[in-house]
C-alpha cells in the first residue's frame, strides 16, 4: 500500500514532508527546517514520528531536528555525517534501507552541496530531491561542479516519469520567470508558466510536482535538448557546457 504524503510549509519558503504507513502507524519526516509546523501536523493527524531523513547539511533543512528527535531514527548521508546532526543510520548511493516498511533507494546528487542525497520510494512513487532537482530549476552550486549537478540530474531523470518530485523550496515562480527568458519556443513551458503564476496568485503551493512535467519544462533536465541548445546560442555545445551556461544565467537572473 502506498505511503501517505503530506507537504508542510516551513520558514519563509521551505518544505518538509511527512510519509505515513497507515498499517504500521510509522511516520517519517524528510528534512526538518523548523519544529513548530511539523509538530502541529503530527498532532493534528495523531501520527508518531519514527524516522527523520536529512537530505543535506544546510541549516534550513536540519535546524528543527533536535526538538523532534526523541527516540526516532535519524538517517543521513555518510559523506556528510561530519556536518549533520548525529546519525543513527548513515547511507550512501546504492544503499537500500527499509523505511516505513518500504525498501528505498539512495542517490548521490552532489552539486548544490557535496554529500547531498535524494531518497526514492519506488512503491509509493515519490523521490525527495530537496535542493538538487527543484520545480523548474535546480539548486545553486555552492560546493559542486556543473558536471556533478548534470550527472545528478541524469540520475533523477532516469526514474519513472510518473514519479512525484518532492523538492525543498517554493521557488517555482522565480524559476518560471527565468525559464521564460531563455528564448525558447516551447508550448509546455508556456503553459506551465501560466499555471504557476495562477497557482501562486491563489496562494497555492506548486510542489510536489512530477518528473514528467519537469522533463518537459525544466531546462536543467534538458541540457541535451537540441532546441534548448539552439535557443541559448550553443547549438553545438556539449551537454555540460549548456548546463553550465544555464546555471550561470540563473545565478545572475
C-alpha positions in Angstrom: 0.0 0.0 0.0 1.5 3.4 -1.0 2.5 5.6 1.9 0.6 8.8 2.6 2.5 12.0 1.7 1.9 15.4 3.5 3.7 18.6 2.5 4.5 21.1 5.3 5.4 24.7 4.5 8.2 25.9 6.9 10.2 29.0 7.4 9.8 31.5 4.6 9.8 29.2 1.6 10.9 25.7 2.8 9.1 22.5 2.6 9.3 19.4 4.9 7.5 16.2 4.1 5.8 13.5 6.2 5.3 10.0 5.0 2.9 7.7 6.9 2.3 4.0 6.9 -1.3 3.5 7.9 -0.8 -0.2 8.5 2.1 0.1 10.9 1.5 3.6 12.3 5.1 4.6 11.4 5.8 8.1 10.2 8.9 9.5 8.6 9.9 13.2 8.2 12.1 14.3 5.3 14.1 17.4 6.4 13.5 19.5 9.5 13.5 23.2 8.8 11.7 24.1 12.0 9.8 22.1 14.6 6.6 24.0 15.1 4.7 23.4 11.8 5.9 19.8 11.8 4.8 19.1 15.3 1.5 20.7 14.6 0.9 18.5 11.6 1.8 15.4 13.6 -0.5 16.3 16.4 -3.4 17.1 14.1 -3.1 13.7 12.5 -2.3 11.8 15.6 0.9 10.4 14.0 4.0 9.4 15.9 7.4 10.2 14.3 9.7 7.2 13.9 12.3 8.3 11.3 13.9 11.6 10.2 15.7 11.7 6.9 18.1 14.5 6.1 19.0 15.4 2.5 21.9 17.7 3.2 23.6 19.8 5.9 22.2 23.3 5.2 20.7 24.9 8.3 17.2 25.4 6.8 17.0 21.6 6.4 18.3 20.5 9.8 17.8 23.2 12.4 14.5 21.8 13.6 15.8 18.3 14.1 16.8 18.2 17.8 13.5 19.3 19.2 11.9 16.5 17.2 14.5 13.8 17.7 13.2 12.0 20.8 13.9 8.3 20.1 13.4 8.4 16.3 16.0 7.0 13.9 17.9 9.8 12.1 19.1 8.9 8.6 21.6 10.9 6.5 24.5 10.8 4.1 27.7 9.1 5.4 29.6 11.6 3.2 28.0 14.5 5.2 28.0 12.9 8.6 30.7 15.3 9.9 28.3 18.3 9.5 25.0 16.7 10.1 23.3 16.1 13.5 24.3 12.7 14.9 23.0 9.9 12.6 21.6 6.6 13.6 21.9 5.3 10.0 24.5 6.7 7.6 23.7 5.9 3.9 25.4 6.3 0.5 24.4 5.9 -3.1 23.4 2.3 -3.8 22.2 1.6 -0.3 18.6 0.2 0.0 17.5 0.7 3.6 14.0 0.0 4.7 11.9 3.0 5.8 8.3 2.6 6.9 8.3 -0.9 5.6 9.4 0.1 2.1 12.8 -0.6 0.5 14.1 2.8 -0.6 17.0 3.8 -2.9 19.6 6.4 -2.1 21.1 8.6 -4.8 24.2 10.8 -4.5 23.0 14.1 -6.1 26.1 16.3 -5.4 26.1 19.7 -6.9 24.2 22.1 -4.5 26.4 20.6 -1.8 28.9 17.7 -1.7 27.1 15.0 0.2 23.5 15.9 -0.9 21.4 12.8 -1.2 18.0 12.1 -2.8 15.7 9.3 -1.4 13.4 7.4 -3.8 10.4 5.4 -2.5 9.7 3.2 -5.6 6.5 1.6 -4.3 5.0 4.9 -3.2 6.4 6.6 -6.3 8.0 9.6 -4.7 11.5 11.0 -4.8 12.7 13.5 -2.2 15.2 15.7 -4.1 15.4 18.7 -1.8 17.7 21.3 -3.3 19.0 19.2 -6.2 16.2 18.8 -8.7 13.6 21.5 -8.0 10.4 22.6 -9.7 11.5 24.2 -13.0 15.0 24.5 -11.5 17.9 23.1 -9.6 19.8 24.3 -6.5 22.6 26.8 -6.7 26.1 25.2 -6.9 27.5 26.1 -3.6 30.1 23.3 -3.5 29.8 21.0 -6.5 30.6 21.5 -10.2 28.2 21.8 -13.1 29.3 18.4 -14.3 28.4 16.9 -10.9 25.0 18.5 -10.9 24.2 17.5 -14.5 25.1 13.9 -13.6 22.8 14.2 -10.6 20.0 15.5 -12.9 20.6 12.5 -15.3 20.2 10.0 -12.4 16.9 11.6 -11.3 15.7 11.9 -14.9 16.0 8.1 -15.3 13.3 7.5 -12.7 9.8 6.6 -13.9 8.1 9.6 -15.4 5.1 9.4 -13.0 7.5 9.8 -10.0 6.4 12.6 -7.7 9.3 15.0 -7.1 9.2 16.5 -3.6 11.7 19.3 -3.6 12.7 21.6 -0.8 11.5 25.1 -1.6 8.8 27.2 -3.1 11.0 28.7 -5.8 8.8 27.8 -8.8 7.6 31.3 -9.7 11.1 32.7 -9.8 12.3 29.7 -11.7 9.4 30.1 -14.2 10.3 33.7 -14.8 13.9 32.7 -15.5 12.8 29.9 -17.9 10.6 32.4 -19.8 13.7 34.4 -20.5 15.7 31.7 -22.2 14.2 32.5 -25.6 12.9 29.0 -26.2 9.6 28.4 -28.1 8.1 25.6 -26.0 4.3 25.2 -25.5 4.7 23.0 -22.4 6.9 25.7 -20.8 4.5 28.5 -21.7 1.6 26.5 -20.3 3.4 25.7 -17.1 4.5 29.3 -16.5 0.8 30.3 -16.7 -0.2 27.6 -14.4 2.5 28.5 -11.8 1.5 32.2 -11.9 -2.1 31.3 -11.3 -1.3 28.9 -8.5 0.8 31.4 -6.7 -1.7 34.2 -7.2 -4.2 31.9 -5.5 -1.9 31.2 -2.6 -1.4 27.6 -3.7 1.8 25.5 -3.4 3.5 24.4 -6.6 5.3 21.4 -5.2 5.4 18.4 -5.2 5.5 18.1 -9.0 6.1 15.1 -11.3 9.1 14.0 -13.1 7.3 14.0 -16.4 6.4 17.7 -16.0 9.9 18.5 -15.1 11.3 16.7 -18.0 9.1 18.7 -20.3 9.7 22.1 -18.7 12.8 22.2 -16.6 15.8 23.4 -18.5 18.2 21.8 -16.0 16.9 18.4 -17.1 17.1 19.3 -20.8 20.7 20.4 -21.3 21.0 17.8 -24.0 17.9 19.1 -25.9 18.9 20.5 -29.3 16.1 23.0 -29.3 17.2 24.4 -25.9 20.8 24.4 -27.0 19.9 26.5 -30.1 17.7 28.8 -28.0 20.6 29.8 -25.8 23.0 30.2 -28.6 25.0 27.0 -28.1 23.7 24.6 -30.8 27.0 22.7 -30.8 27.7 22.9 -27.1 28.3 19.8 -25.0 25.6 18.9 -22.6 27.7 20.0 -19.6 28.6 23.3 -21.4 24.9 24.0 -21.9 24.0 23.1 -18.3 26.9 25.4 -17.1 25.6 28.3 -19.2 22.0 28.0 -18.0 23.1 27.7 -14.4 25.4 30.8 -14.8 22.5 32.7 -16.3 20.2 31.7 -13.4 22.8 32.8 -10.9 22.7 36.3 -12.4 18.9 36.5 -13.0 
